[in-house]
C-alpha cells in the first residue's frame, strides 16, 4: 500500500480523529494522541502462531479494518503510513530496548518515527505502550518534556547513540536508544522476525498488552492486569480460562477470533 492508496478516511475514523489534518505540529500531536489512546499494544497473534505480517495492507487490515492492536512494528508502521499519506516528511527509526532482565540492551527491535517540519525534528512513538510519549517530543538533547504525567528526555547515550529516558523516583531510567541512520524495509523485517519468532524474545513467551489513556492506562502481563488512574493503581489477576478473552475485550478492546486454548500456554508462575 503506497501513500496514494492509504485509506485515510478509514484510519481517521478508527482513531476517532476529526478536524483539520494538515501536516502541522498541531495535527501531528492530535494524530499521535488519537492513535496511542485508541489502538492497543498487544502481541497475541504471535502467541496464536500466526506471526506478524508487516505488509502495509496486512497491517492496515488488522489494525484498522479488523480493529485489533499490534506491537511496535505494526503500530509505528501504520502511523508512518498515515503521516506520509497526509504529506508529513516522516521516516522510520530503529531502537535498542534497555528494559531487559539481563540489563543488556536488545538488538534493534523497536520501531519509532522521526518527523521533520520547519527545520525541526520530532520523535513520535505510538508503539511503546505505557512508556510511549503522550505526544511527539522535539529531537533535542537534555530538554525534559512532561506529557500527561510522564517526564521524558533525550540525552547522549554514548556508543548507543541517543538515549530515551523517563524520570522515575527522581532518577532517569534508560528506556531505549537509537541513531538517525537510514532504516531500510529489510532492517525492519530483520528486527520483526527476531522479535516475533525467537524463543529468547520477550514477545514469544509472554502475553503483553497496553492501552494508555489521559491520566493513566491499562497494562497486561500474562494474567496480571493493572489499571492506573491519576497515580492510583488497581491490580487484577485474570482467570486462566475462556473468561480471559472477555477481560481482554472489556479492558483493552482486544477481541480475538480464536478460542482461549489456542493461545500459547503460560510458562511463568503467577
N, C-alpha and C positions, 0 to 999 in steps of 0.2 A: 504494500500500500504506500503510494507516494503522497506528498502533501496535497496534490491536486485531487486525490481520491479519498482523502480522510473525511469522514462524515462528521463535520464539526457540530451540526445540529444535534446529532445523537449523543455525542460526547458531552456537550454543554448541558443537555437535558439530564444525562446520567449523573453529573456532579451538581445539578441544581443551580447552574450559573445563569445569570441574566444581566442585561445591561450591555454597555459598550464592551467590545472585545478587540480594541485596537492594540497594537504592540507597544504598550507603555508600561512604566513601572507599576502603576496602579492596577492595570489589568493583570500583570504578572503576579502580583500579590494576591489578588482575588482568585485567580485560577489556582494558584498553589494551595491556598487555604481550602477552596471548594473541593479539590480532588483529595487532599490529605484527610479532610473530615468526612468524606463520603465513601471512598473505595478502600476497603480494609487491606492491611498487610496480612498475608497468610500463605502457607506452604502445603496445603492439603493435597494438591494434585501430585506432588512428589510422593507423599505417603500413600497415595492411591495407586502408585506405579505408573502414572501417566506421563511423568516427566514435565518439562517446561518448554513449550514451543514459542520461540521468540519471533517467528514470522509476524510482521506488522498486522496482518489481517487476523491471525490467530490471537494475538494479544487483544486487539480491538473486540473481537467476538466474545472472548472470555470476560473481559473486564467491563465492557460497555453493554453489549447485547445480552449476555448471559448474567450480568450483574454479579459476577464473582469478584474476589480480590486476587491478589498476587503478591509476589515478593519483589525485591528491588528492581531486578531486570525488567519485569513486566510493568510495574508501576512507573518507573522512571522512563521506560521505553514509550509507554502510552503518553506520558506528559510531554516528552520530547516531540512525538508526532503532532500533538495538539499545538505546541508552541510554534513549530515550523509551519504548520498549516495556517496559523494566524499571522505569519510574517515576522516572527521573532528570529533574531540571529542566535541560535542555540545549538549546543553540541554536547555529546556525552563525555563524561569523565569516569575513570575507574579508581576505586579507593581500596586500601587495605584496612580491614577492621581490626581495631586494637582491643576489643572486648572479648578476648578469648580466655578460656580457663587456664591455659598454659602461660598466658602473658606474652606469648609470641604472636605478633600480628599475622593476619591471614595473607594469602595472596590477594591479587586484585579482584576480589569477589563481590564488590559493591558498586552499583552504578548510580551516578548522580548527574546533575546537569549544570552547565555553565551558560549563562545568558549574557549577551553583550548589548548595551544600549547607551547611546550618547556618550561614548568614550569611557563607560564604566562597566565593570564585570560583576555579575551576581552569581552566587551559589544557590541553586534551588535543589531541594531534595524531598521528594514525596514518598520515598521508599525506605526509610529507616525507622519506621514505626514510631514509638513514643519519643525517640531521640531525634526525630526529624525536626528541623527548624519549622516554626509555625508560619513563617513567611520567608521569602528569599532574603539572604543576607549579603551585604557588599563583600566582594572578594578583596578584602583589605586586612592586613595583619594587625593583631593586638588592639582591635577595636571591639570590645564586648558589645553584644546586642542582646537585649531582652525581648523575647517574643512569647507572649501568653504564658508567663511564669518560668520559661526556660532562659537562662543566661548562657550565651554561647560566644565563642570566639574562634578565629583562625589565627594560628601562630606558626612560627618557623619550626618545622619538625625535623630539621637536620637532614639526615640521609633519607628520611621518609618523605620529604617534600613539605607540603603544607598540612598542618595538623588541625583537625576539627575537634574542639573540646567543649565540654559542658561544665559549668560551675556547680559542684555538689558539696555541701557542707564546708563551704569556704575554700575548697580546693578544686583545681582544674583537672578534669578527668579526660584522658585521651579517648576519643570515640573512633575516629578513622583518619587516615592520612591519604593524600592524593597529590598528583602533579598535574601539570597542564598539557602534557604531551597528547598528541592527537590519538584518538581512540578509533580503531577500525572495527567494522562489524565482526571480524574474526576474533578480535580481542574480547569482545563481549560474549561471543559464542564459547570461547575457551573458559572464561570465568563462569558462565552459566552452567556449562557441562560439569565442571568440578563441583560447584556449589549444589547442584541438584542431583548428582549421582554418586559422588564419592562416599564410601562408608564413614570416613572421618569428618564429613561435613555435618555441621550442626543441624542443617535442614533435612537431612536424610534420616535422622533418628529422633527428632523432637517435633511435637506439634506446636506450632508457633503462630500467633495471630495478634493483631493490634489495630486499634482504631482510635486515634486521638479525637478529642472534641474540645471546644473552647473551655478552658479551665481544668482540663484533665484528659482522661482517656481510659480505654479498656485494653488490657493485655491478657494473653493466654499463653501459658507454657505447660504443655501436656494437659493435665486436668486442673491446674491452678489458674483460676480466673481472678484478676484484680481490676477493680473499678476505682479510679482515683478522681475525686471531685474537689477542686479547690484545696488540695493538700490532704484531704481525708481519704483513707484507703479502706475499701471493703474487699475481703477475700472470700472466694467460694471455691470449693472443690467439686468439680463436675463429676457426674456419675460415669463409671466405666460400663456404659450401656447405650442403647439407641437414644436415650434421653439426652446424651451428649450433643447429638445433632440438633436437637431442639434448642439447646442453650446457645449453640453457635449462631443459629438464625436469630434468636431473640436478642442476644447481646451484641453480636458482631456483624449482623446482616449477611452472614455466610450460609448459603443454602447448598448443600452438597447433593448431587444427583447419584448417590451411591449409598449402600447400607453401611451401618457402623462397622460391621465385621470386615468390610473391605479395607478399612484403614490399617496401616502397619501397626502391629501391637506396640504398646509402650514398653520400653526397656528399662527405664529408671523406676526406682521405688518411690512411691508418692509419700 
